[in-house]
């Protein structure tokens, strides 16, 4: 069984930074692509970023490109999301997720991921 536990959320002023982490249990962490999603109140869950298991290629939503950085430490089985230049519209619950090894579709849809963390709240005040 795989478990994903996020940490690092909190309240920050606009323009500030936070670093989220996601600790994964189970084997073969390095063999899976890992993603971050977020869900704001009253909105659908949306893709934020993904880091691929091959060559650590990264992809970002346009709304966070240039401000957020996704990374991973395979020795620690941990995924990170460095968030800089935070804006009030970044306020949401942030989830990490493990991409399904058998999924062959787009990486930015929720269906691509089979394990999810419980989420961590990020609130950005103006």
TACOR-V774487 format. One record per residue. N is the residue number from 1. RES is the residue in three letters. OMEGA is omega in whole degrees, -180 to 180 (NA if undefined). BURIAL is + if it has 16 or more other ideal C-beta (glycine too) atoms within 10 Angstrom, else -. Layout:
n;res;omega;burial
N;RES;OMEGA;BURIAL
N;RES;OMEGA;BURIAL
//
This chain:
n;res;omega;burial
1;UNK;-180;-
2;UNK;171;-
3;UNK;179;-
4;UNK;-177;+
5;UNK;180;-
6;UNK;175;+
7;UNK;173;-
8;UNK;178;+
9;UNK;179;+
10;UNK;180;-
11;UNK;-179;-
12;UNK;177;+
13;UNK;177;-
14;UNK;-177;-
15;UNK;-179;-
16;UNK;-177;-
17;UNK;172;-
18;UNK;172;+
19;UNK;176;-
20;UNK;174;+
21;UNK;180;+
22;UNK;-180;+
23;UNK;-177;+
24;UNK;173;+
25;UNK;178;-
26;UNK;-177;-
27;UNK;169;-
28;UNK;178;-
29;UNK;-176;+
30;UNK;-177;-
31;UNK;-177;-
32;UNK;169;+
33;UNK;-176;+
34;UNK;-177;+
35;UNK;171;+
36;UNK;174;+
37;UNK;176;+
38;UNK;178;+
39;UNK;177;-
40;UNK;-179;-
41;UNK;177;-
42;UNK;-179;-
43;UNK;177;-
44;UNK;176;-
45;UNK;-178;+
46;UNK;179;-
47;UNK;176;+
48;UNK;-176;+
49;UNK;176;+
50;UNK;173;+
51;UNK;-175;+
52;UNK;179;+
53;UNK;178;+
54;UNK;173;-
55;UNK;179;-
56;UNK;174;-
57;UNK;-179;-
58;UNK;177;-
59;UNK;-175;-
60;UNK;169;+
61;UNK;-179;+
62;UNK;-176;-
63;UNK;-178;-
64;UNK;-177;+
65;UNK;-179;-
66;UNK;180;-
67;UNK;-178;-
68;UNK;176;+
69;UNK;175;+
70;UNK;179;+
71;UNK;-180;-
72;UNK;174;+
73;UNK;-176;-
74;UNK;179;-
75;UNK;-179;-
76;UNK;-177;-
77;UNK;-175;+
78;UNK;177;+
79;UNK;-179;+
80;UNK;170;+
81;UNK;175;+
82;UNK;-177;-
83;UNK;180;+
84;UNK;179;-
85;UNK;-175;-
86;UNK;-180;+
87;UNK;177;-
88;UNK;-180;-
89;UNK;173;-
90;UNK;179;+
91;UNK;-177;+
92;UNK;166;+
93;UNK;-177;+
94;UNK;-178;+
95;UNK;168;+
96;UNK;-176;+
97;UNK;177;+
98;UNK;-179;+
99;UNK;178;+
100;UNK;-178;-
101;UNK;-175;-
102;UNK;-177;-
103;UNK;-177;-
104;UNK;-178;-
105;UNK;-176;-
106;UNK;-177;-
107;UNK;-173;+
108;UNK;177;+
109;UNK;-177;-
110;UNK;-177;-
111;UNK;-180;-
112;UNK;-171;+
113;UNK;-175;+
114;UNK;176;-
115;UNK;-176;+
116;UNK;172;+
117;UNK;-177;+
118;UNK;178;-
119;UNK;176;+
120;UNK;-175;+
121;UNK;173;-
122;UNK;179;+
123;UNK;-179;-
124;UNK;-179;+
125;UNK;-178;-
126;UNK;NA;-
//
